[in-house]
Amino acid sequence: MTGSVESASGAGPPSSRLIALSDAVFAISITLLVLELRPPTDTAHLARGLAELWPSLVAYAVSFLLIGEIWADHHLMYSQIVVHDRVLLFLNTLFLMSVAFLPFTTSVLATAFRDSQGERAAVIFYGLSFGVGSLLFNAIWWYVRRGRRRIRSDLTARQVRSSTVRFLLAPTLNAVGVLVGAMVPPLGLVFFVALVPLLWLPIRAVDPTSGRATR
């Protein structure tokens, strides 16, 4: 019954299965982050034990909000795509693989700062993990906007350019965060914390239901 949606070559509008799989990976990844949070075993000194959890709490909050922001941009991008094919499916699968890896990098970051060992390597690893994901995200956008055959025809050149610039912001800032973390690991962590409100700022795009410029 998919013949009405997809051509014989496999091309067609982004399917509900593609979106459902993507949302499921995001949901599972963002939920797995909480596994890093383990309650203190010494309840006689509970306040101190909770305070010592600050690396895990910070890593959890930052990763949760950053993954949530990636999900929001993924939703925005796919609202602009009207045709998908096997290349797009493959690129999206690679991107989802990077998303599913993020709970592990979050755990590494939290453990390093909690043990006060390996912070530099942990911050670099953390930044590179998000950086790889953002590059794969941009690879998807580059592929679908090439020749404008796979994106909505009503998108203006300015709107496409606005999305392109916005999507390139993440890998650029991740690279800066890696460099800062390589020099001063605690400052690198602060940098990634500061990324959260910056990346959540509204951007100009197209609301598929109204055609108005929105996030």
C-alpha positions as CSV (number, residue, x, y, z in Angstrom):
1,M,0.0,0.0,0.0
2,T,3.0,2.3,0.1
3,G,2.9,2.8,-3.7
4,S,0.5,5.8,-3.2
5,V,3.2,7.5,-1.1
6,E,6.5,6.3,-2.5
7,S,7.5,5.9,-6.1
8,A,9.2,2.7,-7.4
9,S,12.6,4.3,-6.6
10,G,11.6,4.7,-3.0
11,A,11.3,8.5,-3.2
12,G,8.4,10.3,-1.6
13,P,7.4,12.6,1.2
14,P,9.0,12.0,4.6
15,S,7.1,9.0,6.0
16,S,5.5,8.7,9.4
17,R,7.8,5.7,10.1
18,L,10.9,7.8,9.6
19,I,9.6,10.5,12.0
20,A,8.4,7.9,14.5
21,L,11.8,6.1,14.5
22,S,13.6,9.4,15.0
23,D,11.3,10.5,17.8
24,A,11.7,7.1,19.5
25,V,15.5,7.4,19.4
26,F,15.3,10.9,20.8
27,A,12.9,9.8,23.6
28,I,15.0,6.8,24.6
29,S,18.3,8.7,24.5
30,I,16.9,11.6,26.6
31,T,15.4,9.1,29.1
32,L,18.6,7.1,29.5
33,L,20.4,10.2,30.7
34,V,18.7,9.8,34.1
35,L,20.5,6.4,34.7
36,E,23.6,8.4,35.4
37,L,21.9,9.9,38.5
38,R,22.4,7.5,41.4
39,P,21.1,8.4,44.9
40,P,23.7,8.7,47.7
41,T,24.1,5.6,49.8
42,D,25.0,7.4,52.9
43,T,21.7,8.9,54.0
44,A,23.2,10.0,57.3
45,H,25.0,12.7,55.3
46,L,22.4,13.1,52.6
47,A,22.9,16.8,51.9
48,R,26.6,16.3,51.3
49,G,26.0,13.3,49.2
50,L,23.5,15.2,47.0
51,A,26.0,18.1,46.7
52,E,28.6,15.7,45.5
53,L,26.3,14.7,42.7
54,W,26.7,18.1,41.0
55,P,28.7,16.8,38.0
56,S,26.0,14.2,37.2
57,L,23.2,16.8,37.7
58,V,24.9,19.4,35.5
59,A,25.7,16.8,32.8
60,Y,22.2,15.5,32.9
61,A,20.6,18.9,32.6
62,V,22.9,20.2,29.8
63,S,22.6,17.0,27.8
64,F,18.8,16.8,28.2
65,L,18.3,20.4,27.0
66,L,20.8,20.0,24.2
67,I,19.3,16.8,22.9
68,G,15.9,18.4,23.2
69,E,17.1,21.3,21.1
70,I,18.5,18.9,18.5
71,W,15.1,17.3,18.4
72,A,13.4,20.6,17.9
73,D,15.7,21.5,15.0
74,H,15.2,18.0,13.6
75,H,11.4,18.6,13.7
76,L,11.8,22.0,12.1
77,M,14.0,20.6,9.3
78,Y,11.7,17.7,8.4
79,S,8.8,20.2,8.3
80,Q,10.6,21.6,5.2
81,I,11.3,18.3,3.5
82,V,8.8,17.0,1.0
83,V,10.8,14.2,-0.7
84,H,12.8,11.4,0.9
85,D,14.9,8.6,-0.6
86,R,17.3,5.9,0.6
87,V,20.2,8.3,0.8
88,L,18.2,10.5,3.2
89,L,17.2,7.5,5.2
90,F,20.8,6.4,5.5
91,L,22.0,9.9,6.6
92,N,19.2,10.1,9.1
93,T,20.1,6.7,10.5
94,L,23.7,7.8,10.9
95,F,22.5,10.9,12.7
96,L,20.3,8.9,15.0
97,M,23.3,6.6,15.8
98,S,25.1,9.7,17.1
99,V,22.1,10.7,19.1
100,A,21.9,7.3,20.8
101,F,25.5,7.6,21.7
102,L,25.1,10.8,23.7
103,P,24.0,9.2,27.1
104,F,27.4,7.4,27.1
105,T,29.4,10.6,26.6
106,T,27.3,12.3,29.2
107,S,28.2,9.5,31.7
108,V,31.9,9.8,30.8
109,L,31.7,13.6,31.4
110,A,30.0,13.3,34.8
111,T,32.3,10.5,36.0
112,A,35.5,12.5,35.1
113,F,34.4,15.6,37.0
114,R,33.1,13.6,39.9
115,D,36.4,11.7,40.2
116,S,38.5,14.8,39.4
117,Q,40.4,12.8,36.8
118,G,40.4,13.0,33.0
119,E,38.3,16.1,32.8
120,R,40.2,17.4,29.7
121,A,39.7,14.2,27.8
122,A,36.0,14.0,28.9
123,V,35.1,17.6,27.8
124,I,36.8,17.0,24.4
125,F,35.0,13.7,24.0
126,Y,31.7,15.3,25.0
127,G,32.1,18.2,22.6
128,L,33.3,15.9,19.7
129,S,30.3,13.6,20.2
130,F,27.8,16.5,19.9
131,G,29.9,17.9,17.1
132,V,29.8,14.7,15.0
133,G,26.0,14.7,15.5
134,S,25.6,18.3,14.4
135,L,27.8,17.6,11.3
136,L,25.6,14.7,10.3
137,F,22.5,16.9,10.9
138,N,24.0,19.5,8.5
139,A,24.8,16.7,6.0
140,I,21.1,15.9,5.9
141,W,20.1,19.5,5.4
142,W,22.8,20.0,2.7
143,Y,21.5,16.9,0.9
144,V,17.9,17.9,0.9
145,R,18.4,21.5,0.0
146,R,20.7,20.7,-2.9
147,G,18.9,21.6,-6.1
148,R,15.8,22.4,-3.9
149,R,14.1,19.2,-5.2
150,R,13.5,17.7,-1.8
151,I,12.3,20.8,0.2
152,R,9.1,22.8,0.0
153,S,8.7,24.9,-3.1
154,D,7.2,27.8,-1.1
155,L,10.4,28.3,0.9
156,T,12.2,31.5,-0.1
157,A,16.0,31.6,-0.6
158,R,16.1,33.8,2.5
159,Q,14.3,31.2,4.6
160,V,16.5,28.4,3.4
161,R,19.6,30.5,4.1
162,S,18.3,31.3,7.6
163,S,17.9,27.6,8.4
164,T,21.3,26.9,6.9
165,V,23.1,29.5,9.0
166,R,21.2,28.4,12.1
167,F,22.1,24.7,11.6
168,L,25.7,25.5,11.1
169,L,25.8,27.3,14.4
170,A,25.9,24.1,16.4
171,P,29.0,22.5,14.9
172,T,30.8,25.8,15.0
173,L,30.1,26.4,18.7
174,N,30.9,22.8,19.5
175,A,34.3,23.2,17.9
176,V,34.9,26.3,20.1
177,G,33.8,24.3,23.1
178,V,36.3,21.5,22.4
179,L,39.1,24.1,22.0
180,V,38.2,25.8,25.3
181,G,37.8,22.5,27.1
182,A,41.2,21.4,25.8
183,M,42.8,24.4,27.4
184,V,40.7,24.8,30.6
185,P,38.4,21.8,31.2
186,P,36.1,23.5,33.8
187,L,35.7,26.5,31.5
188,G,34.8,24.1,28.7
189,L,32.0,22.7,30.8
190,V,30.8,26.2,31.5
191,F,30.8,26.9,27.8
192,F,28.6,23.9,27.0
193,V,26.2,25.1,29.8
194,A,26.1,28.5,28.1
195,L,25.2,26.8,24.8
196,V,21.8,25.8,26.0
197,P,20.1,29.2,26.0
198,L,22.0,30.3,22.9
199,L,20.9,27.3,20.8
200,W,17.3,27.5,22.0
201,L,17.0,31.1,20.7
202,P,14.2,31.4,18.1
203,I,15.1,31.3,14.5
204,R,13.4,32.2,11.2
205,A,11.9,29.2,9.5
206,V,8.6,28.1,8.0
207,D,5.6,26.7,9.9
208,P,4.2,24.0,7.6
209,T,0.7,24.7,8.9
210,S,0.6,28.4,8.3
211,G,3.5,29.4,6.1
212,R,4.5,32.1,8.5
213,A,8.1,32.7,9.7
214,T,8.5,31.0,13.0
215,R,10.9,28.8,15.0
